[in-house]
Amino acid sequence: MKNFLFCALVIAVAAGGTMLAADGIKEVVESYLEIQAQLASDKFEGVKPAATALAARADAMGEAGAPIAKAAKTVAASADLKAARDNFGPLTDAVVAAAKADGWKDLGDVKLAYCPMVKQSWLQKEATIRNPYYGTAMSACGEFKKP
């Protein structure tokens, strides 16, 4: 019975390996969007828990998630809102690279935006720009780009 269960697990993982990766990036983006929303609203208190959750989800993706996990841990270790915003750019780069590698599958209405002032991109779901690098001070600064 143990051998049967082990074989069934191996077959399930082998058959769904790419699906697991797609689910992984979807979960990573969900946590990422929590951070983006916090920063766009000038809030810092929710950044660390969301970044920590994102790092755990990225770690679960294995080697493909390593750059995301590293960047998320840096965001989680940020001492204040300014540091979190500074560390958000490399996190965005890692998440966008993984989403591109995955073909932007299963990300629904997630949009890619770009701020020309800080020369950084970010992902968001809202239809209007919500810039995480400037927050409410310049929330409309930026434009949507094609992924």
N, C-alpha and C positions, 0 to 999 in steps of 0.2 A: 504494500500500500504506500509506504514512504517513497519507494522508487517511482511509482506511478505519479504521485503528487509532484515529485521533483521534476519528472519528465514533462508533466503538464505545465508546470511553472516555466521551465526552460522554453518550451514551445510557445507559450503565451508571450513571454518576453521577446523572443526572437520575432514572432509575427507582429507584435505591436511596438517594436523598438522605435520606429519612426513616429508612431502615434504618441508614445510617451514623450518624445522630444517636443512634439508640437504642443502637447498638453503642458509641458514644462515651460515653454516660452509664453504661452497664454497666461499661466499663473504668474510668471515673472512680470509680465506687462501689467497685470492687475495690481501687484504690489508696487510696481514702478509708478503707476498712475496715482496711487495714494500719496506717494512722496511729491509728485508733481503738483497735486492739488494743495498739499500743505504749503509748499514753497510759494505757489501762486497766491495763496491767501495770507502770506506773511506769518505763517505759523511754524513753529519749530518743534513743539512738544510731540507731534505725531510722526516726525521724520525718523527717529531712531527705531521705534518698533516696526515701522513699515520697511525700513532698510534692512533690519535684522531678518524679517520674514522673507524679504526678497533674496538675501544672501543664502538662506536655508533652501529656498526653492531652486536657486541657481546651482547650489552645491549638489542637489539631487539630480541635476541634469548631467553630472559627470564632467568630463573634459570640456564639453561644449559650453558649459555654464561657468567655467573657471574665471574667465575675464569679468563676467557680470558679478560673480560672488565677491571677487577682490574689490571691485569698484563699490559695490553695495556696502561692504564692511567699512570702507573708507568713509562713505556717507554716514553710516551708523556711528562712527567714531567722531563725527564733527562736533565741535564744542559749542557752536552757535549757528544762527541762521545764515550769516555770511559764509562761514566755512562750508555749511551744507550746500549752499548755492554754488560755491566754487567747486565742490566735489561732485556736484550733480552732472556737470558736463561729461566727464569721463564715464560716469554710469550710463548716461544717455548713449554715448558712442558705443559702449559694449552691448546695450540692449538693442539698439538699432542694427548693429552688425549681425546679431543673432536672429533678429526678425527678418532681415534681408536674406540671410542664409537659409531661413525656413520658408522663404517665399511669401512672407506676410500672411501666411495661412491662419485662419481662425482668429484674426485680430479684429474682425468686425469693423466698427466705426472708429477705430483708432487712427488719428491723423498725425502726420509729421509736420512740425512747425519749426521755424528758424528765426532767431533773433540776430539781425545784422549788427546790433550794438556790441554784443558780447561774442558774436560769431560762433554761436552754439545752437544746436538743435534740441528739440524735446518732443515727446509724444504726449498727446492729450485726446480726450473724447469730445470735449465741448466743441460746438460749432463756431464759437468766437474765441479769438486768441486769449490765452491765460498764461502769460509769461512767468515762468517759475524763477527766472534769474533776477527779475525786478519786482515781482509781487504786485501789490496793489498800486505802487508808485507809478509804474508804467506797464500796467497789465495788458494793454492792447499793442505793445510794441512787438512786432514780428509778423510773419506771414506763413501761410501753409505751403508746403512743398509736396511734390509727388514722391512717394517712397521709392 
